[in-house]
Amino acid sequence: MSAGLFSVELDFFSRHRDEWLSAYPGMFVAIQGDIVADGFFGSYAEAFTAGIRKFGVGRNFLVKQVWTTEPVYVVS
């Protein structure tokens, strides 16, 4: 993976995070470039499916949950 993979999508998410937090806290969104796939969803699977429908199978897109801070997962 290249270091810049999803940098455009992450920047777009970051710019809209506060706006989305007030309306869609905890929801999932699929983003490609600066395009949101058909809204916000209650599960990762729903957002992923919307991303496939909107952007296609062979295209990269980001699925992200709308939170103020990123959760930290520890695997040991």
MIVEX-998629 format. One record per residue: residue number from 1; residue in three letters; x, y, z of N, C-alpha, C, O in turn. Coordinates in nm, 3 decimals. Last residue first. Layout:
<recs>
+-----+---------+---------+---------+---------+---------+---------+---------+---------+---------+---------+---------+---------+---------+
: num : residuo :     npx :     npy :     npz :    capx :    capy :    capz :     cpx :     cpy :     cpz :     opx :     opy :     opz :
+-----+---------+---------+---------+---------+---------+---------+---------+---------+---------+---------+---------+---------+---------+
: NUM :     ALA :       X :       Y :       Z :       X :       Y :       Z :       X :       Y :       Z :       X :       Y :       Z :
...
+-----+---------+---------+---------+---------+---------+---------+---------+---------+---------+---------+---------+---------+---------+
</recs>
This chain:
<recs>
+-----+---------+---------+---------+---------+---------+---------+---------+---------+---------+---------+---------+---------+---------+
: num : residuo :     npx :     npy :     npz :    capx :    capy :    capz :     cpx :     cpy :     cpz :     opx :     opy :     opz :
+-----+---------+---------+---------+---------+---------+---------+---------+---------+---------+---------+---------+---------+---------+
:  76 :     SER :  -0.317 :  -0.880 :   2.152 :  -0.193 :  -0.936 :   2.206 :  -0.195 :  -1.087 :   2.199 :  -0.100 :  -1.152 :   2.240 :
:  75 :     VAL :  -0.439 :  -0.581 :   2.034 :  -0.440 :  -0.726 :   2.011 :  -0.310 :  -0.780 :   2.066 :  -0.203 :  -0.731 :   2.030 :
:  74 :     VAL :  -0.637 :  -0.309 :   2.092 :  -0.511 :  -0.374 :   2.130 :  -0.529 :  -0.524 :   2.110 :  -0.622 :  -0.585 :   2.163 :
:  73 :     TYR :  -0.762 :  -0.025 :   1.933 :  -0.779 :  -0.168 :   1.957 :  -0.642 :  -0.229 :   1.988 :  -0.544 :  -0.203 :   1.918 :
:  72 :     VAL :  -0.912 :   0.278 :   1.983 :  -0.783 :   0.208 :   1.983 :  -0.810 :   0.062 :   2.019 :  -0.873 :   0.031 :   2.120 :
:  71 :     PRO :  -1.118 :   0.493 :   1.782 :  -1.101 :   0.392 :   1.886 :  -0.965 :   0.324 :   1.872 :  -0.911 :   0.313 :   1.762 :
:  70 :     GLU :  -1.061 :   0.835 :   1.718 :  -1.053 :   0.699 :   1.669 :  -1.042 :   0.602 :   1.786 :  -0.966 :   0.626 :   1.879 :
:  69 :     THR :  -1.302 :   1.083 :   1.813 :  -1.167 :   1.027 :   1.816 :  -1.172 :   0.883 :   1.767 :  -1.276 :   0.818 :   1.775 :
:  68 :     THR :  -1.562 :   1.130 :   1.722 :  -1.473 :   1.242 :   1.750 :  -1.328 :   1.196 :   1.748 :  -1.241 :   1.261 :   1.689 :
:  67 :     TRP :  -1.687 :   0.934 :   1.444 :  -1.656 :   0.953 :   1.586 :  -1.566 :   1.073 :   1.602 :  -1.499 :   1.114 :   1.507 :
:  66 :     VAL :  -1.823 :   0.760 :   1.205 :  -1.819 :   0.900 :   1.245 :  -1.808 :   0.909 :   1.397 :  -1.907 :   0.895 :   1.468 :
:  65 :     GLN :  -1.629 :   0.516 :   1.039 :  -1.732 :   0.547 :   1.137 :  -1.713 :   0.690 :   1.185 :  -1.600 :   0.736 :   1.205 :
:  64 :     LYS :  -1.576 :   0.454 :   0.692 :  -1.530 :   0.509 :   0.819 :  -1.649 :   0.537 :   0.909 :  -1.756 :   0.577 :   0.863 :
:  63 :     VAL :  -1.442 :   0.324 :   0.406 :  -1.558 :   0.314 :   0.495 :  -1.509 :   0.355 :   0.634 :  -1.414 :   0.298 :   0.687 :
:  62 :     LEU :  -1.321 :   0.436 :   0.096 :  -1.300 :   0.430 :   0.240 :  -1.434 :   0.415 :   0.311 :  -1.529 :   0.487 :   0.279 :
:  61 :     PHE :  -1.238 :   0.262 :  -0.205 :  -1.315 :   0.361 :  -0.132 :  -1.296 :   0.334 :   0.017 :  -1.259 :   0.224 :   0.057 :
:  60 :     ASN :  -1.115 :   0.157 :  -0.521 :  -1.091 :   0.181 :  -0.378 :  -1.189 :   0.285 :  -0.324 :  -1.218 :   0.385 :  -0.391 :
:  59 :     ARG :  -1.284 :  -0.061 :  -0.747 :  -1.239 :   0.074 :  -0.712 :  -1.219 :   0.085 :  -0.561 :  -1.296 :   0.029 :  -0.484 :
:  58 :     GLY :  -1.411 :  -0.292 :  -0.839 :  -1.267 :  -0.275 :  -0.862 :  -1.211 :  -0.141 :  -0.822 :  -1.098 :  -0.109 :  -0.861 :
:  57 :     VAL :  -1.688 :  -0.262 :  -0.782 :  -1.607 :  -0.363 :  -0.713 :  -1.457 :  -0.335 :  -0.726 :  -1.384 :  -0.355 :  -0.628 :
:  56 :     GLY :  -1.834 :   0.069 :  -0.740 :  -1.796 :  -0.051 :  -0.814 :  -1.700 :  -0.139 :  -0.736 :  -1.638 :  -0.096 :  -0.638 :
:  55 :     PHE :  -1.953 :   0.290 :  -0.624 :  -1.821 :   0.305 :  -0.683 :  -1.775 :   0.184 :  -0.763 :  -1.685 :   0.195 :  -0.846 :
:  54 :     LYS :  -2.218 :   0.217 :  -0.540 :  -2.189 :   0.350 :  -0.595 :  -2.059 :   0.353 :  -0.676 :  -2.055 :   0.411 :  -0.784 :
:  53 :     ARG :  -2.204 :  -0.051 :  -0.452 :  -2.308 :  -0.009 :  -0.547 :  -2.269 :   0.121 :  -0.617 :  -2.284 :   0.134 :  -0.739 :
:  52 :     ILE :  -1.989 :  -0.031 :  -0.271 :  -1.979 :  -0.120 :  -0.387 :  -2.080 :  -0.079 :  -0.494 :  -2.047 :  -0.072 :  -0.612 :
:  51 :     GLY :  -2.105 :   0.147 :  -0.085 :  -1.984 :   0.183 :  -0.158 :  -1.964 :   0.098 :  -0.282 :  -1.927 :   0.150 :  -0.387 :
:  50 :     ALA :  -2.314 :  -0.008 :   0.013 :  -2.346 :   0.116 :  -0.059 :  -2.226 :   0.162 :  -0.140 :  -2.242 :   0.212 :  -0.252 :
:  49 :     THR :  -2.160 :  -0.206 :   0.140 :  -2.248 :  -0.243 :   0.030 :  -2.286 :  -0.121 :  -0.053 :  -2.291 :  -0.128 :  -0.176 :
:  48 :     PHE :  -2.041 :  -0.046 :   0.340 :  -1.958 :  -0.115 :   0.241 :  -2.041 :  -0.153 :   0.118 :  -1.996 :  -0.135 :   0.005 :
:  47 :     ALA :  -2.266 :   0.027 :   0.487 :  -2.187 :   0.130 :   0.420 :  -2.099 :   0.070 :   0.311 :  -2.085 :   0.127 :   0.203 :
:  46 :     GLU :  -2.345 :  -0.227 :   0.580 :  -2.437 :  -0.146 :   0.498 :  -2.361 :  -0.038 :   0.421 :  -2.389 :  -0.014 :   0.303 :
:  45 :     ALA :  -2.117 :  -0.304 :   0.728 :  -2.161 :  -0.384 :   0.612 :  -2.254 :  -0.304 :   0.521 :  -2.243 :  -0.313 :   0.399 :
:  44 :     TYR :  -2.111 :  -0.118 :   0.937 :  -2.003 :  -0.120 :   0.839 :  -2.050 :  -0.190 :   0.712 :  -2.026 :  -0.141 :   0.601 :
:  43 :     SER :  -2.434 :   0.028 :   1.004 :  -2.332 :  -0.076 :   1.017 :  -2.227 :  -0.060 :   0.908 :  -2.249 :   0.001 :   0.804 :
:  42 :     GLY :  -2.603 :   0.241 :   0.957 :  -2.591 :   0.192 :   1.094 :  -2.486 :   0.085 :   1.113 :  -2.452 :   0.052 :   1.227 :
:  41 :     PHE :  -2.491 :   0.507 :   0.739 :  -2.548 :   0.376 :   0.765 :  -2.519 :   0.330 :   0.907 :  -2.422 :   0.374 :   0.969 :
:  40 :     PHE :  -2.551 :   0.780 :   0.514 :  -2.486 :   0.726 :   0.633 :  -2.562 :   0.602 :   0.677 :  -2.683 :   0.591 :   0.656 :
:  39 :     GLY :  -2.533 :   0.838 :   0.154 :  -2.570 :   0.867 :   0.291 :  -2.489 :   0.797 :   0.398 :  -2.374 :   0.760 :   0.376 :
:  38 :     ASP :  -2.432 :   0.758 :  -0.106 :  -2.573 :   0.742 :  -0.069 :  -2.603 :   0.754 :   0.079 :  -2.693 :   0.685 :   0.128 :
:  37 :     ALA :  -2.112 :   0.792 :  -0.062 :  -2.200 :   0.692 :  -0.125 :  -2.335 :   0.687 :  -0.055 :  -2.350 :   0.618 :   0.046 :
:  36 :     VAL :  -1.964 :   1.102 :  -0.124 :  -2.022 :   1.014 :  -0.023 :  -2.120 :   0.921 :  -0.093 :  -2.202 :   0.966 :  -0.174 :
:  35 :     ILE :  -1.668 :   1.221 :  -0.267 :  -1.805 :   1.175 :  -0.292 :  -1.846 :   1.077 :  -0.183 :  -1.775 :   0.982 :  -0.152 :
:  34 :     ASP :  -1.409 :   1.294 :  -0.295 :  -1.495 :   1.382 :  -0.216 :  -1.642 :   1.349 :  -0.238 :  -1.729 :   1.435 :  -0.229 :
:  33 :     GLY :  -1.279 :   0.980 :  -0.294 :  -1.244 :   1.118 :  -0.327 :  -1.323 :   1.210 :  -0.235 :  -1.307 :   1.205 :  -0.113 :
:  32 :     GLN :  -1.536 :   0.807 :  -0.159 :  -1.433 :   0.795 :  -0.263 :  -1.404 :   0.936 :  -0.311 :  -1.493 :   1.005 :  -0.362 :
:  31 :     ILE :  -1.671 :   0.667 :   0.135 :  -1.622 :   0.787 :   0.065 :  -1.522 :   0.745 :  -0.042 :  -1.435 :   0.661 :  -0.019 :
:  30 :     ALA :  -1.930 :   0.571 :   0.345 :  -1.837 :   0.526 :   0.241 :  -1.801 :   0.647 :   0.155 :  -1.889 :   0.719 :   0.109 :
:  29 :     VAL :  -1.990 :   0.575 :   0.695 :  -1.998 :   0.642 :   0.567 :  -1.894 :   0.582 :   0.472 :  -1.784 :   0.546 :   0.514 :
:  28 :     PHE :  -2.181 :   0.498 :   0.987 :  -2.073 :   0.467 :   0.894 :  -2.099 :   0.535 :   0.761 :  -2.213 :   0.552 :   0.719 :
:  27 :     MET :  -2.249 :   0.660 :   1.307 :  -2.289 :   0.601 :   1.179 :  -2.165 :   0.577 :   1.092 :  -2.057 :   0.629 :   1.120 :
:  26 :     GLY :  -2.171 :   0.801 :   1.528 :  -2.164 :   0.656 :   1.533 :  -2.202 :   0.585 :   1.405 :  -2.188 :   0.463 :   1.394 :
:  25 :     PRO :  -2.377 :   1.077 :   1.451 :  -2.276 :   1.017 :   1.541 :  -2.285 :   0.865 :   1.543 :  -2.394 :   0.808 :   1.557 :
:  24 :     TYR :  -2.490 :   1.258 :   1.250 :  -2.475 :   1.113 :   1.228 :  -2.375 :   1.047 :   1.323 :  -2.294 :   0.966 :   1.276 :
:  23 :     ALA :  -2.503 :   1.531 :   1.323 :  -2.618 :   1.467 :   1.258 :  -2.611 :   1.315 :   1.255 :  -2.715 :   1.249 :   1.256 :
:  22 :     SER :  -2.267 :   1.599 :   1.449 :  -2.392 :   1.652 :   1.503 :  -2.514 :   1.580 :   1.445 :  -2.617 :   1.571 :   1.512 :
:  21 :     LEU :  -2.076 :   1.475 :   1.286 :  -2.094 :   1.433 :   1.426 :  -2.226 :   1.480 :   1.484 :  -2.290 :   1.408 :   1.561 :
:  20 :     TRP :  -2.081 :   1.619 :   1.049 :  -2.140 :   1.485 :   1.051 :  -2.163 :   1.435 :   1.194 :  -2.259 :   1.361 :   1.219 :
:  19 :     GLU :  -1.947 :   1.854 :   1.133 :  -2.081 :   1.862 :   1.074 :  -2.152 :   1.727 :   1.084 :  -2.269 :   1.720 :   1.122 :
:  18 :     ASP :  -1.699 :   1.741 :   1.210 :  -1.783 :   1.814 :   1.306 :  -1.928 :   1.823 :   1.259 :  -2.020 :   1.803 :   1.338 :
:  17 :     ARG :  -1.605 :   1.617 :   0.959 :  -1.630 :   1.542 :   1.083 :  -1.724 :   1.616 :   1.179 :  -1.821 :   1.556 :   1.225 :
:  16 :     HIS :  -1.524 :   1.735 :   0.727 :  -1.668 :   1.726 :   0.750 :  -1.705 :   1.661 :   0.884 :  -1.823 :   1.652 :   0.918 :
:  15 :     ARG :  -1.247 :   1.718 :   0.725 :  -1.309 :   1.849 :   0.703 :  -1.458 :   1.850 :   0.736 :  -1.513 :   1.955 :   0.770 :
:  14 :     SER :  -1.211 :   1.442 :   0.753 :  -1.166 :   1.533 :   0.859 :  -1.233 :   1.670 :   0.847 :  -1.271 :   1.730 :   0.947 :
:  13 :     PHE :  -1.304 :   1.349 :   0.504 :  -1.371 :   1.310 :   0.628 :  -1.338 :   1.409 :   0.740 :  -1.427 :   1.453 :   0.812 :
:  12 :     PHE :  -1.107 :   1.465 :   0.339 :  -1.248 :   1.499 :   0.320 :  -1.327 :   1.467 :   0.447 :  -1.407 :   1.549 :   0.492 :
:  11 :     ASP :  -0.883 :   1.327 :   0.436 :  -0.889 :   1.473 :   0.446 :  -1.033 :   1.521 :   0.433 :  -1.077 :   1.608 :   0.509 :
:  10 :     LEU :  -0.953 :   1.066 :   0.365 :  -0.933 :   1.100 :   0.507 :  -0.937 :   1.250 :   0.529 :  -0.990 :   1.296 :   0.630 :
:   9 :     GLU :  -0.957 :   1.091 :   0.084 :  -1.079 :   1.056 :   0.158 :  -1.069 :   1.092 :   0.306 :  -1.164 :   1.142 :   0.365 :
:   8 :     VAL :  -0.688 :   1.150 :   0.036 :  -0.793 :   1.244 :  -0.008 :  -0.921 :   1.219 :   0.070 :  -0.985 :   1.313 :   0.117 :
:   7 :     SER :  -0.560 :   0.921 :   0.141 :  -0.532 :   1.054 :   0.198 :  -0.638 :   1.156 :   0.159 :  -0.674 :   1.242 :   0.240 :
:   6 :     PHE :  -0.587 :   0.665 :   0.039 :  -0.700 :   0.721 :   0.114 :  -0.671 :   0.858 :   0.176 :  -0.751 :   0.906 :   0.257 :
:   5 :     LEU :  -0.245 :   0.632 :   0.018 :  -0.372 :   0.565 :  -0.005 :  -0.477 :   0.620 :   0.091 :  -0.456 :   0.619 :   0.213 :
:   4 :     GLY :   0.007 :   0.732 :   0.058 :  -0.100 :   0.827 :   0.030 :  -0.236 :   0.764 :   0.007 :  -0.333 :   0.835 :  -0.022 :
:   3 :     ALA :   0.175 :   0.520 :   0.085 :   0.153 :   0.603 :   0.203 :   0.035 :   0.698 :   0.183 :  -0.028 :   0.740 :   0.280 :
:   2 :     SER :   0.045 :   0.222 :  -0.073 :   0.122 :   0.345 :  -0.075 :   0.083 :   0.432 :   0.046 :  -0.026 :   0.419 :   0.100 :
:   1 :     MET :   0.084 :  -0.119 :   0.000 :   0.000 :   0.000 :   0.000 :   0.088 :   0.124 :   0.000 :   0.192 :   0.129 :   0.066 :
+-----+---------+---------+---------+---------+---------+---------+---------+---------+---------+---------+---------+---------+---------+
</recs>
